[in-house]
Amino acid sequence: MSSKKYDLLRQIIDNLEIFEEKYPSGGQEEFGIWLFEHSKNIKINPKKEIDDFSKKQNFSREQNIEVELSTLITTLFRFAKHYIKKALDNTALKTLDEFGFMASLIQLGKLSKSELINRHVLEISSGSEILKRLIKAELIQEESDTNDKRSKLISLTPLGRMELIKAFGEMQKVAIIVNGNLSFEEQKNIIYAFNKLKYFHEHIHKDDKGTDLDELMRKYINKDSL
C-alpha cells in the first residue's frame, strides 16, 4: 500500500493499536470518542518539554476543576431529583430507579433480575428491594426462565405499562426543564463529554469495582504528579 490514499487508513490502524493497548475491552463507539479527543490533542498540544514546576501548577489547577465538575454533577442530580419527584407524584411510581427499571422493560421486554439491576448500575441488594416493591404494587411480574431454571424473568404488568405511559409525559417535562437554557449545540457537547465519562466509569465498574481508590488512581488516571 504505497499510495497516499492509504495514509489515513494507516493512521487509523496505528491509533487503534494504541487504543486497544490502553483500553483492551473498549468498543467501536468508545474508540470513536477516543480518536476524536486524541486527534484534537495532537493538533492543539504539540509535544514539548514541561518542567516539574509547571506540571505541579497544572495539576493543581486541574484538581480545582475536577472538584468543581464533580460538585456540579452532584448538584444537578439533586435538582433533577426534585423535578422527578413532582413528575411521579400522580403515578404509582415513587423513585427514578423504579421509573428506570420499568422504562427498560417496556423498551427491551423481559429481562432477568440481574440484567435489569446491572443495567442500572445498582447493588444487587438495592435492586432487589426495588423489584420487590414493584412486584408488590403489581406493576411488574416475574416468571421462571425456561432457559435457566435458577433465574427469574421480569416483565411489565398491564397496570405497570399504563402507569409508565402516564409517567412518560411528565418525565418529558422534566427533561426539558433540566436542560434549562442550554442551546442545542451546548446540549450536544455535554452529551459527548458525559458519554465519554460514562464509558470511563463503566470499565471501572465492570473490571475494578472492588479496587481501592489509590489503585484506581494509579491504573486509570496516570498523572505524573501523583
Secondary structure, 3 states (H helix, E strand, C coil): CCCHHHHHHHHHHHHHHHHHHHCCCCCHHHHHHHHHHHHHHHHHCCCCCCCHHHHHHHHHHHHHHHHHHHHHHHHHHHHHHHHHHHHHCCCCCCCHHHHHHHHHHHHHCCEEHHHHHHHCCCCHHHHHHHHHHHHHCCCEEEEEECCEEEEEEEEECHHHHHHHHHHHHHHHHHHHHHHCCCCHHHHHHHHHHHHHHHHHHHHHHHHCCCCCHHHHHHHHHCCCCC
